[in-house]
Amino acid sequence: MNDVELMVLPLVVRLERVNPPERTDALEAAAMAVLSLLDDPGEFAEPVAAWQSTGKIRKVVRRARGAEWARVLALPGRTIEHRTAEVRVHPPVPLDSWPKDLSRLQVSGTEMSDTVPPGLASPPILWENPELTMSAGKAMAQAGHAAQLAWWATSPADRAAWRAQGLTVSVRTASVQDFKSMAAAGLPVVRDAGFTEIEPGSCTFVAQAPWLTP
């Protein structure tokens, strides 16, 4: 296995002790951060291309607050602000060679919840599997995977329309039956590698949009 196959996309969520983000907002922000980088990698084009070239789309979500978040902002990357959430995406790095200020951040403790039910969903919708238990950080990474698979499955014309609406997504939890039906229908579905929290091969998210016809 070469170094390219070991690359990972770092995502950092701002998680202060007071007024943490809503869970749904954080998941949507993570997906939108990934889409931003895929659509316009800019100065990060080379590592993004190398990371995507293997088909391995591993992502790791860490949390930061206070001075940690200030250090995160000083590193190369871009920040997505989405309602109550702030998520910063950084260029892909080798799995064993993270920048020091990112490697110091915690992966655990990314628990968030929705204090109010999410509003009306607009497509594309990333549907979470209701039969799995995932931390918010894990679910953020999985939502990012679902957004990436949807992006890959979208035509240039439909990407332009998606871009015109700001590359927004909705994240919702499906019913058990609806999730199984969508996963079996040929829509983009995330099957987790099983590195953390859940069993390998678990279907975590399905992406649905009018242009993603099975």
BELJOKA-V861967 format. One record per residue. PSI is psi as a letter, one per 20 degrees, with the letter a starting at -180 (999 if undefined). Layout:
PSI ; PSI
//
This chain:
p ; r ; h ; h ; i ; j ; q ; q ; o ; p ; p ; p ; p ; o ; n ; q ; h ; p ; l ; r ; q ; q ; g ; g ; g ; g ; g ; h ; h ; g ; g ; h ; g ; g ; h ; g ; h ; g ; g ; n ; h ; c ; i ; j ; g ; g ; h ; g ; g ; g ; g ; h ; h ; i ; i ; o ; l ; p ; q ; p ; p ; r ; q ; q ; q ; c ; h ; g ; h ; h ; h ; g ; h ; i ; q ; p ; a ; q ; p ; p ; p ; o ; d ; i ; q ; p ; p ; p ; p ; q ; q ; q ; q ; q ; h ; j ; l ; q ; q ; g ; i ; g ; h ; i ; q ; q ; h ; r ; k ; k ; p ; q ; r ; p ; i ; q ; q ; q ; a ; p ; p ; q ; q ; q ; p ; o ; p ; q ; o ; i ; i ; q ; o ; q ; r ; h ; g ; g ; h ; g ; g ; h ; h ; g ; g ; g ; h ; g ; h ; g ; g ; h ; j ; p ; r ; g ; g ; h ; h ; g ; h ; g ; h ; h ; j ; j ; k ; q ; r ; q ; p ; r ; p ; r ; r ; g ; g ; h ; g ; h ; g ; h ; h ; i ; i ; j ; q ; p ; p ; p ; o ; q ; i ; k ; h ; q ; g ; r ; q ; q ; i ; p ; o ; g ; q ; p ; p ; p ; q ; h ; i ; m ; p ; 999
//
